[in-house]
C-alpha cells in the first residue's frame, strides 16, 4: 500500500477546519498534496490554491529561495 493510499485509508480525520471531519472518500475529492511544499490542503476552502499547489506556493508574490 502506497503512502497516499495509507493516508486515505486511515479513517475519519479533521483535515480542514471548514469541512470538519472527513472520511477517506471525501479526502480523495477535496484534499490535495502540494507539489512544491508537500503540504496538504483543501481545494474547496483554500482561496488561491490550484489543483497542484497550495495557496501559499501558488501566490506569485511569495519569496522564493534562489538556488
N, C-alpha and C positions, 0 to 999 in steps of 0.2 A: 504494500500500500504506500503510495507516494505521500509526501508531506501535506500537499493540498488536499488529497483525499482523506487523510487522517484528520486534518483540521476541520473539514466539513462534517466528518462522521462523529465528532465528539459530543453531539447532542446540542442542547439549548444553551446559549450563552448570550451575554449582553455585548454586542459588537458595536452598536450605535446608540447613542443616548436618545435619539428621537425615535428609532424603530423599537427600542426596548429589547426584550429577549427574542432572539431569532433562532429558528431551527436550521438544520442542515440544508433543507431545500430552499429556505428563504435566503441563506447566505449565498448560494450559487446565483441567485437573482440580483442581489444588491451589493454584496461585498466584493471588493477587488483588492488586489495587491499592486502597489505602485511599482513600476518597473525601474524607477530611479532610486528610491529610498527603501523599498521593500516593506513599507508600512501598509497596513490595511485601512481601507476607507469605504464609506457607504456612498454609492453613486447617486442615491436619492437625496441625501441631506448635506453633502459636501459641495457647497456652491463653488464653482470654478474648477472642479475636477474634470478629467477626461476619462475615457474608458481605460486608459493605460497609466495615468499619472494622478496622484492626489492633488488637492487644491494648492498645497504648498509648493510642490515641484512643478506644477503646471503654470504657475504665475510667472510672467515674463520678467517682472521686476525683482525676482529673487536673486540674491547674491549667490554666485556660484564659484566654487573653487577652481582655480586655473591650474592645470597640471604642469 
